Structures are given as C-alpha cells and as structure tokens.
Amino acid sequence: MSRIRMAASGFVVAMLLMAMALVVPSGGAGAATSKGSINVGIICSCTGPLGANYQVGPPAYLAWAKSVNAAGGINGYKVNVISKDDQGNIGVSLAEAKALISQHVVAIVDDTNDDTAWASLVQSAHVPVIGGGAVSSLPLTSADFFSAETTEDVFALAQVVSAKKVGATKIGDLYCAEAPACSEIVPILQNTAKALGLTVAYVKEITASQPTYAAECLAAKDAGVDYLGIGESAGAVETAMTDCVQQGFTPWVSIGDGGVSNSLLTTPGIDTKSIGYETDVPYFLTNTPGMKTYLKVVRKYAPQILKSPNYGEEAVAMYVSGLLLGTAVKVGTAGKSGPVTTAEIYKGLYSLNKNTLGGMAPPLTFKAGKPNPVDCWYWIGIHNHKFTTPYGTAPFCESPPPGTL
C-alpha cells in the first residue's frame, strides 16, 4: 500500500499552526551554553487533495526537536525547524525547496508526494534529504536521499509474502489516481507475485473522492481475489472495505505503511482479517524503550496528535527521521570545531552501519555516492480488533527477487 494519506480532522488548524512554526531555542539544560542553531526544513503536503493525514507528521518532528533543544541541542546546537506546506502542488513544492536552501538548511525532511520536483535541486546544492513521512522511489535512485524506514522497492514484496503467509493465491490491487507513486508499484507487484508463484488477478485505479467502491469490490470478488491491497487515503480505504463487506466480499486485506491507524480497528473487513507491514517500529508497540521515550516526548510537546483518529505510523516515521539526523550529527562530530555543515552530516550518515536508532528503525546503512535502499520491514496484523505482531517484533529483511523492479 503506497503511502498516501488524507482524512478529515477536527484539529487541522491547530496542527497546521504548529507545523508552520519555528522551533525557538528553549530553556532547559544547556541553554546557556548553546553554540547556535542549525536550520532543518520540512516540506509537507499538509493540505491539498491528499494532505490531511500528513499533518500528524510535522508536529511529531517538532516534538523531537524541542526535546533535543531542552537537553542542550545536538553537539551544543539547537535545532530550528522550518516547516513548509506545498499544498500537494509540484510548483509550490519546488519553490519551497528553493526557499529552504536559501535559508541555509543543513537537511530537508521529505513529507510530500512532490519530491521529484526538487530532487535535482538538493543534489546540486549538496543538501541531504534525511527521512520523512513520504515514501518515494528517490532513495532507490539518488545518493542524496536517506530513508529512515523501509523503502518502496520492497513494498510489493512485503504484500506478496504476507499473502503467501495467509494462504492467499490471487491478489487484487486498488491504487490511487492522485500520485504517480501508486501506479509505479503495480508492475512491480505483478512481477513479484509471478516470481513467488502468485497471481495479480485484479488491478484498478481509484480516487479518494469516489462516493462508492462497490463496483470495484464486485469485480475483484468475481476475479477470485483473496488478498486485497488498497493504496488510497485512509478515509477511502475505510469506505472501500465497508463497501466490499456489503457486497459479501471479505478477502484478507493488506495493511501497512503510514495508512495504519487506530481507525482500522473498527473498519469492517479490516478489523479482523488483515496482515501487512510497517516501515518503522509499529506505533502500537508502546513497551519498547525507544517507544517509551517517543511517547514521553510526544505527550509533552505534541499531545494533540494522539487525539487524532488517524494517529499512527506517520508520526513515528517523522520522529524517527529526527533521530536519524541527530545520530548523523553526533557520530559525524558536526559542529565540534565550528558551525554544523552538510559535509559533516553526510560524513555522519556514511558512518552508520546497521544502526536501528535505538530499536526504532530497520537496520540502516548508508554508502557514499550510492542510493541506499532499506529492505527490511516489521510484520503487523489485526486480530479480534487488536493490532498484533504475528511473526515477532524484530525487523524482517529480504531483497526483491531479481528482475522484479
């Protein structure tokens, strides 16, 4: 399921105000000895046709930054976050990237579906793109994009393997019309299914604005689909499965990525018969040391996102992106002998080897001058209206079969 998020929210204005704010250096430990600040930019599709559910991401990143600043910063430097909303518009996204680079950001956080508009710009400016809540193909082709989570190349593999695990043989895929990333995965899914002995029996493009998905449900049912992926907004996924159940169609449902939230636990067809993957540690695993720290930080600095019915993995992904930047700055000794530079951050990123950021991410290794896919994920499912980890809590790693990409 591609990472596309959109859901109605009663607290949109509050979160946007927070997301557009700067992180002002705060008091607390180390405040008096601060060496200065480093600018970090976020480009978010926080509004627009596919935007609303992205909004839990920037506040989570800001929460990470505020917690770091309260403890004295990173290597003595406070984190100043500049958040931009590209409104889901490619032209606006490019303009926002130019504005951030002119403000001398040391990194950009990718929380938009429009990152292809400025990929060459950040490359020429030598500004790393470190993590984010939007999953795209750029970490697979660009040496300047550093994912803090599972990359797109194994999304199809995770779906096919999960289908095999539950005994399904015919896969259906309803993919979004609003973003190129959705259609890009279709041929990969077909190739992967064939390589692993399964069939993609039904594929159909859908939109978030459709009043009903009954026709697609019936067509998938007639095709014998017993495992269904829906790559659309959170609201569309819920509506589609409600429609499918009403048509007597109850396949296994693929869940995963940033589309996983508490609302799935009460969605017909998903609430008891779903399996899939997460790209960072599942947000419902609240008892691990890393997640305990994460929840403590979010409850203090961004408690409003926990009230969202669509709160879920998107927030964790953005917080983990902050951890990746912080780790890169520390291990790269950035700022030890002067202002933090992008060269020092690249150095820090390249020094990481199977680093899980305290158990919050799959093993991360980055090599200089090369794209760096992350071919590991976490198994998740829903059973009796509760999230589960059916195959353990450790990340599962597997590369795509040859010839499937």
Secondary structure, DSSP 8 states (H G I E B T S, - for coil): ---------TTHHHHHHHHHS------STTGGG--EEEEEEEEE--SSTT-GGGGGHHHHHHHHHHHHHHTT-BTTEEEEEEEEE-TT-HHHHHHHHHHHHHTT-SEEEEESS-GGGTHHHHHHHT--EE--S---SGGGT-TTEE-SS--GGGHHHHHHHHHHHTT--EEEEEEESS-HHHHHHHHHHHHHHHHTT-EEEEEEEE-TT-S--HHHHHHHHHTT--EEEEES-HHHHHHHHHHHHHTT---EEEEEGGG-BGGGGGSTTTSSSEEEEESSS-TT-TTSHHHHHHHHHHHHH-GGGGG-TT-BHHHHHHHHHHHHHHHHHHHTTTTSSSS--HHHHHHHHHT-SSB-TTTTSS-B---TTS-----EEEEEEEETTEEE-TT-SS-EE----TT--
